[in-house]
Amino acid sequence: MYYHGVKRILTLYIIREISSLFLLGIIIFTLVLLMGRLISLTDLVISHGVPLADIGRMILYLIPSFLVLTIPMAFLLAILLAFGRLSADNEIVVMKASGISLLQMMPPVIVCGILAVLLALGASTIGVPYCNSAFKELSAQVLKRNITATIREKIFWADIPGLVMYTDQYDEESHSLKGVIIHDGRNSERPMTIFARDGIVSGTAGNEALLLSLRNGSIHISDSDGLYRLVQFGEYNMTVGEKGSTAGIFRNELDMWISELQRRIDNPATSAVIRLKNIAELQSRFTFPFASLVFAVLAVPLGIQNRRAGKSGGFTVSMAIILAYYVLMSVARNIAEKGTFPPVFALWTPNLLFLLLGLYLLRMASLEKNIPVFSLKHIIGYFRRSS
C-alpha cells in the first residue's frame, strides 16, 4: 500500500514538473516562430491601414501551423530540463534508492507524451486545414478592402493568394494597370503565366471577390504532362476570393482536410507528381505529432546524464536533437515527393530511427552506464584542437 502511494505521488510529481515546462516551451517557441510573420503583419497596419481586429484574427489562424512544430520541440525541452533538474538535485538517486527503477519512472512521461501527440494531431488534422483556409480567405477580403494601398509599381508582389503580380504603372484613382505580368499558381497541375498590355483592378458586386480585367495579352500554360500552350486574348477576367467560399482562393495540399487529400490520392486523374505530394503531406500530418512520443523515450536518459550542464546544456541538447530530426525529416519528405522510396516508409523512418536510439540510450541509463553528451563548448574545442 505504501509503495503504491509513493508511486502515485511520484507520477503526479513528474507530470507536474513536465507540464509546467511544456506549456512555457510552447509559448516561447510559438512566439519565436511568430516573430517572422509579425513584421509583415505590422506592415499591413502601418502601410495599408488594416484594422487590428483583422490582424489579431490572422495571428490566431497562424498558430495551429506553428503548434505542429512547437509541441514536439517544447515537449523534448521540457523532459530534458525536468529530468536534468531531478538528476542535478539527486532526486533520481533517491528514487532509485527507494526501489523505483528508471523504467518505472517512464509511465508518467509516456502519458504526457500521448497528450502531446493528441494536441499536435488536433492541430495538424483539424487546426491547420481550417485556419490556413480561413487565413487566405481573410487575406483576400483585406486585400479587396485595401487594394489601393496594396499594389506597388515595378515590384513583384504576392498579396493575392496564389498569384504573383508585377505592373509597370498603376493609377490609384482609376485602379488601372499597364505592363502587367501575372503568375497564376492556383492550379498546381496547370500553372499559367499571363502578360497583358493593360488592365483594371476592381471588386465584383455583391461579394468580397477581387476582379482583374486584363486586355491585349497572352497566356502561357504548362501542363503537368509537359505540354505547353499559348493563348492570345483581347480581354481576360480573373476572379479571386469569393465571399463565403474558398473556391476562388488558391489552396494547396497544406490547406486540405484529410478526406480531401485522400480523394485526390485515389483520383485516377491526379498526376503522379501531385499524388506523391499529397501522400507525403498526408503522412506528415501524423509523423510530426508522433515525434512527441519518440522524444519522450529519447529525452529521459539524455536529461539524466546531462546533470552537470544544467539548463543551458539541456537547451543545447534539445536544439541539436530538433535540428537533426527536422533535417532528417526534410530529407525524407524530399525523397518521398520524388518517389525514390515509398512515402510511408520514407516519412516514418526518422521517427523509427530516433525511437530505436531512444530505446538504446534508455537501456544504457537503466544499467547505470554513462551516455556521452557533448556540449557546444566541447564540440567547438574539438574543432579548434583539430585545426
Buried (B, 14 or more C-beta within 10 A) or exposed (E): EEEEEBBEEBBEBBBEBBBEBBEBBBEBBBEEBBEEEEEEBEEBEEEBEBEEEBBEBBBEBBBBBBBBBBBBBBBBBBBBBBBBBBBBEEBBEEBBEEEBEBEBBBBBBEBBBEBBBEBBBBBBBEBBBBBBBBBBBBBBBBBBBBBEBBBBEEEEEEBBBBBBBBBEEBEEEEBBBBBBBBBBBBEBEBBBBBBBEBBBBBBBEEBBBBBBBBBBBBBBBBEBEEEEEEEEBEEBEBEBBBBEEBEBBBBBBEBBBBEBBBEBBEEEEBBEBBBBBBBBBBBBBBBBBBBBBBBBBBBBBBBBBBBEBEBEBBBBBBBBBBEEBBEBBEEBBEBBBEBEEBBBEBBBBBBEBBBEBBEBBBEBBBEEEEBEBEBBEEEEEEEEEEE
